[in-house]
């Protein structure tokens, strides 16, 4: 099929593909395991055992076969999307095949236990040390691979041109992410009401401080444009990758802007993962819930934040046990997750606010009236998909709690595709990035702002706010 006129925007296409995967996963409610064959890569030491189907119902399916089926499924879905965009299917299929295989290879490499295993997981792999990067290291590997291709292998980059669509991939991933976060939020409804309320108050206060200060510093002292300052402030303040993409879309920033911010978020989240849990063990062991909330406020990617919460949980429980106090496990990590979920939910709220501000104030022409259509045009449509998947799962958790087990299994399957779309995002943004142009745009100064804000005040304000709202709150003690 020859290239033609697009019949749909990438924004709406991301909603369609994300909801399609989400709806297929809901087959679990009707006894139909429609996505259980999807391949997932566990943290591994033996490559032959790394690839497995996500559902135990398909346990007999070889890992490589699961990978092949996953590829064929995504090829069919994305080729249909390419046709809707007016892109030649043949050219797209060849390019997408390369993008998928290289991206998944990067994800596979990043999941090697020596790279990915966190301290609480080393024992099960028989490791004395690891880089502690979590399997989100695959994103960094993918970005580096993409940068090598884009800057040193121009022929390969041209071959993949039709499938170099980082915005489409990441927006689809965010739609799917809504359902996964919905499960997490629904599970947290069982926590003490005070913990939920404190978590909500903490993130609202922290976020309003974080965003405003980072934006001011980026604009006032480093002279960044609004296009760079908004995703940077959002990436540091909320949930890294997702927030930078969503708010960047709301102000119609170029795709390279939020993705480069996202790469910094992932890198520095790794640094925090290596340091903060051990600080918490030494200085916050008598305030375990403060420590858990601090991980959620300070570490800016979901995977690294939850991993930090898990490590903090195990470290503080071990420290408390030496003092004769035996807390129930999981509550410290639950505080981390609760705070992180509220932060994630706030993404769509802030994207809506920024869309209105940019239409009504920043880019408004003299004498021009702001119409609802203007706001609608600027509004990032994929956020609707994110909201839909999140609300559906929350509603199931509240109205039919008995189905949450199936909901969790369903979203675990859908989340496999979220991870694949994310890693393809990082690889493709690397391919389309030119080092010389990025340096001209100020990527070095961007990193300086990130370091200054994160380690200068964000981590410590997060600690103070965690102390204000969680001081004195203790996990239950194990009976006997």
Buried (B, 14 or more C-beta within 10 A) or exposed (E): EEEEEEEBBBBBBBBBBBBBBBBBBBBBBEEEBBBBBBBBBEBBBEEEEBBBBBBEEBEEBEBEBBBEBBBEBBBEBBBBBBBBBBBBBEBBBBBBBBBBEBBBBBBBBBBBBBBBBBBBBBEEBEBEEBBBBBBBBBBBBBBBBBBEBBBEEEEBBEBBEBBBBBBBBBBBBBBBBBBBBBBBBBBBEEBEEEBBEBBBBBBBBBBEBBBEBBBEBBBEEBEBEBBBBBBBBBBBBBBBBBBBBBBBBBBEBEBBBBBBBBBBBBBBBBBBBBEBBEBBBEEBBEBBBBBBBBBBBBBBBBBBBBBBBBBBBBBBBEBBEEEEBEBEBBBBBBBBBBBBBBBBBBBBEBBBEBBBBBBBEEBBEEEEEEEEEBBEEBBBBBBBBBBBBBEBBBEBBEEEEEBBEBBBBBBBBBBBBBBBBBBBBBBBBBBBBEEEEBEEBBBEBBBEBBEBBBBEBBBEBBBBBBBBBBEEBBBEEEEE
